[in-house]
């Protein structure tokens, strides 16, 4: 089965899981640890966009990173 799974698919699902953990941590008010998970998830999703050569995915995650970083630094 793993022979049919592409590397990008593995990164995509790890990124998704990490983002979901970040959302859960936000719901549980586990700050700032939730932000750390979001940063990792954003980076991995950006990598997925890069592997797919999908500029829309890359741009939205650069925007998310900048927004999250500014919010984190101003908190």
N, C-alpha and C positions, 0 to 999 in steps of 0.2 A: 504494500500500500504506500509506503513512504517513497518508493521509486516514482510514483505518480505525483507526489506533492512537490511543488516548486518551492525553492527557498523563499521567494517573496510571499508565498501563502503562509509559511510559518511565521515570518516577521509580521505579517498582517494580523494574524490571530493572536500573537503575543501582544502586539500593540493594542488590539481591541480589549484583551483581558486586562492589561495594565490600566487603560482608560476607564474601564468599568470599576476597577478597584478604586481608582481616584474618585469616581462619582460616589461610590459607596462610602468612602472615607469622608467626603464632603457632607453627605447625609448624616454621618455620625459625628460631625464637627471635629474631625481629627486634623486640625490645622497646625502646622504647615505641611504635614506629611502627605496630605492629598495633593498639594501643589507639586511635590517631588514626583509623584506618580504621573501627574499630568505632563510634566516636562519630559519624562521618559517616553510616555505614549506619543506625545507630539513629535519628538525626535524620530521615533520608529515609524510613525505614519508619514513623516517627511521622507524618510528613507524608502518607504514603499512607493511614494509618488515619484521619487527619483528613479527607482528600478523600473517603474512602469512608464517613465518619461511623461508623466501626467502633471503638467504645470499647475492645473487647478488644485490638485491635492497639495502640491508643494506650497503654493501661495496661501491657501487657507491655513496651513499649519505654521507658516512663518507669521502670519497675522495673529494666530492663536498664541504663539510663543511670545511675540512682542506684547500683546495685551496682558497675558498672564504675568510676564516679567515686570511690566510697569505696575500692575496691581500689587504684585508681591513686594516690590521695592517701596511702594507708597504705603504699605500696611504698617 
